[in-house]
Amino acid sequence: MNQAANPLLNLMPIILIFVIFYFLLIRPQKKAQSEHKKMIDSLKKNDEVITSGGIHGTITNVKEHSVTMKVDDNVKIEVQKNSISIMKRKASE
């Protein structure tokens, strides 16, 4: 007589795939998002940054949801904080 297969054994491959996805995709992405948020929250005047569009500039003013960047002599632009992808280095104050 054949014994019925354990239902838990039938679900094992699905559980294993979820665990692999969690450690290879979900966890690293959440870590990167939290690091980006921490960087965005720490922006201040005179920081040199690069936007996701590739614009290099120095922050001249920080608002709640945006920053004003000096990109050249007499050229300032206002961008959303979330569009800043890299803080090159902290400029000396």
Summary of the structure (lengths in Angstrom):
residues: 93
radius of gyration: 23.0
end to end distance: 81.3
largest distance: 86.5
contacts: 199
relative contact order: 0.15
helix: 41%
strand: 34%
